[in-house]
Amino acid sequence: MTIIDTHLHLIYLKKFAYPWLDSVPSINRQFTAESYFAEAEKLGIEAALHIEVDVAEDQIEAETRFMTRVHPKVIGAVASGRPENADFAEWLEVANIVGGVKGLRRILHTMPNELSHTPLFAENIRRLADHDLAFDLCIRADQLLAVGKPLVEKCPKVQFVLDHCGIPDIASGKFESWRDAITELARLPNLACKVSGLIAYGGPNPTAAMLKPYVEHAISSFGWDRVVWGSDHPVCRLTANLATWVATTHDLIAGASADEKSQLLRENARRIYRLN
């Protein structure tokens, strides 16, 4: 069964500055579209959505323009943005002209909770609905109810996608608080969940058995029609690799029907991100 990867990061060190990569030396190198698809096509991945890589702020537009044209099988991009800024509406107009932008993301898991609590932040996120753009919600497990819930509630016409199932602390086994927060968040109809990145949170030797409770709860909470799959390449390489994460995913959903697998791995991505 073919796959659309909804969470691909490409790193072009000769073109862009990624300040955060200085603290992650193992992936602080080139990861091009060509090298990704040389590996991904063998695993059944037919296309991918590029997710912004938190480049230096003055390079956001340049990264967006580049990634929307980087490779024929990169069929869209989730661009970076700063909804806390007064000029955010202007950036949305630029992104619309660029073409190929399917959503916006503002990294929140490394930011103070208060950043997203301002009236301006919510006002700017609500603008996404007029542009048919989704918002990727990248927050930690302890921010699910403090950041995620109020923002999604304030923007009912915007399609949100929760990255990495809310970044649960799998290695530490902190399941219950994450589980309860996911159950509550899943009641919000404009929020979908991305099954991505989990293999990077399971410690040095993650196994399907470790990840299974998290994947099963996320899917049972959101339902098969509100989940998408993502590799989080190359971040997944911190503990495994792309082939291992794809194989682990197939193990985790082995008992699902063909239609359910298709929804998670491909069809929901087309609908939620309006992919061609």
N, C-alpha and C positions, 0 to 999 in steps of 0.2 A: 504494500500500500504506500503510495507516494505521500510526501510530507511537505507542508509549507512551514518553514522556520520563521516564527514571528519575533525572534529575538537574536538577531545577528549583529555583532559588533565587528567592524572592520577598522584596523589601525594602520594608518599611513604616516609613519614618523617623519618622513621627508616633506610632508605637506602640512601637518597640523601639530600643535602642541597639546599634550595631554598631561597636565601637572600631576594628576593623581597616580599616574603610572610609575612615578619615581619610587613609590612605596610598595610596588608590586613588580619586582624585577623579573620574575619568571615569565611574565607576559608583556614586558616592556620591549616589544620588538614588532616588526612588520607582520600584519595579518591581512593579506590582500584578498580581494574577491576571487581571484584566480586560484589561490592556494586553498581557500575555503571550499569552493565548488569541486576542486579536484578530489577532495575527501568526501564532501557531502553527497555528491551525485551517486557515489557507490553505496551510500546508505539509504537511498530512496528519497532524498530531499530534492524536490524539483524547483523550488523557488524560495526566496527569503525576503523578509522585511528588515531593513537596516534600522537599528536603534542607536540614537546619538550616543557618543562616547565621552561626553562631558569634556569637550575640547575647551581651550581657552575662550573666554566669552567673546572676544573680538573676532573669533574664527567661526562662530556659529553659522552665519549665513554661508560662508565658504564651504564648510563641511556639508551643509544641507544641499547646496547646489552640486557638489561633487558626488555625493552618495546617491542622489536621485538619477545619476547617469553612469554609475560606476561599472555596471555589468547588466546584461540583458535579463539575467535571472534574479537580480535584485529588483523586485517589482513594486517597491515603495520604500518610504523612509518615515520614521518617527523622528522629527527634528527636535533639537533643544530649544528651550524658550525660558523667559524670565517673567512669569505672570505677576511678580511683585513690582515690576517696573511700569511706569506710566506710559511708556512707548510700546507696550506689548501689542496693542491693536495694530500698530504700524507694521510690526514684524509679521503678524498674521496675514496682512495684505501682501507682503513680500513673499511669504511662503506659498500663498495661493498662486502668485504669478510664476514662481519657480516650477510648480507642477510636480506631481509625484509624491507630495507630502501627504501622508495618511493620518498623521497624528502628531502630537507634541508631548514632550516629557520635560519635567523639571525634577532633577534629582532632589529628593526630600529625605532620604534615609541618613544623610550625613549633615542635615541642616536642623536648626532649632524648630520645634513644633510650631512656634509662633509665626514662622514665615508664611504659612498657608492660612493663618487665621484672620488675616486682615480682609476688610471688605473689598479692597482693590484686587486682591488675589482671586477671590471667588468671582468677582465681576469679570475679570479677564478670562478665567476658565470658561465661564458661561458663553463667551464669544465663540468658542470652538464649535458650538452647535450650528451657528450660521454658516460655518465653512465645512460642515460634514467631517470634522476632525475628531478623532478619539484622543483621550488623555491617558498616557501610561502612568500609573500611580506606583512609584518606587519608594516604598516605605518599609520599615522594620516591623517585626511582630508586635513590639511594644507601642508602635504608633498606629496600629490598625484602627483602634477606636478613638484615639486622641487626635489623629490627623485625617485618616482615611474616611471615617464615617461622616464627620461634619462637612467635609469638602464635597463628597459625593451627594449628600443630602441638599446642599446649597445649589447644586448644578444639575437638576433632574433631567434636563434635556441633553446633557452631554454623555457620550458613551465613555466610561472609564474601563481600564484594564489593569488589574492588580498584578504587577510584575512579581514573578518568583513565588507565587502563593503567599505573598506577604513576608518573605524572608524569615521563616521559622528557624529557631536555634536547634537544629536537628542534632548536632554533635553533643549538646548538653541535655538532650532529652526533655526539653521544656515544651511538652505537647499540649497540656490541658488549657493553659491560658490562650495559646494560639488557636486551638480548636474552637473554643467558645467565641473568640472574636470573629473567626471566619464564619461561624454559624450566624452570627448577628449581621455581619456585613453582607452575606449572601442574600439577605432579605431585600437589599436595595436592587431594584430591577435594572438600573442603568450601569451596573458594575459586572464585569466579566473577570475571570481569573486565568492567569497565564501559568501553566505548568512548565516552569523553566527555572534553571539555575539551582534546583534543589540539590543536585549532586555535589555542588560546591560547598554546601552547608552541612555535610554529613561527616566531617572530620577527614582524616587522612586515608581511610579505607571505607568509603561509603558503599553500602550494599542495597540491593532492591528491598530487602527485608526492613532496613532502617527507614527507607523512604516511603514504603507502602502505606503506613497509617496516614501520612500527610497527603499523599496523592489521592487516596481513597476518600478522605474526608473533604478535600477541596472539591472533588468531582461530585460527591453525593450532595454537598451543600449547594453548589451552583447549578448542578445538572449538566448533562452532556451538551446542551445547546449554549452554554455560557462559559466554555473552557477552550483555550487555545494552547498550542504547544510551542515552546521555544528552546533553542539550544543554549543560549547565553554564551556562545563561542566568542572569544577564547577564554572567558572567565571560567568556564567549566573545566578547563585544563588545569586549574589550580589543584584539583583532586583526582581528575580522571581525564577523559578526552571525549571528543564528539562521538566516536563510535561506541564507547562505553555508555554514554548517556542515551543514545538512540536504542541500543540493545536493552538497557535497563527499562526504558519507557515501554518497549514492546512486552517485556516480562510483566510489568506492572498492570498493563491493560489486556493481558492475554485472555481474560474471561469475558471481555466486552464483545458486543456484537459488531459485525462489520460496519453497520451504520454509525454506531457510537464511536468506533475508532476513527472513522472518516470525519466525523464532526470535530473531534479533538485535534486530529492531525492535519486537517486541511479545510474543511467546509466552513467552519465557524470563522476562521481567519479571513476568508473571502468576504463574509458578510460583515463582520465587526469592523474590519479595517477598510472595507470597500475596495478590495483588490480586484484588479482585472485578471 
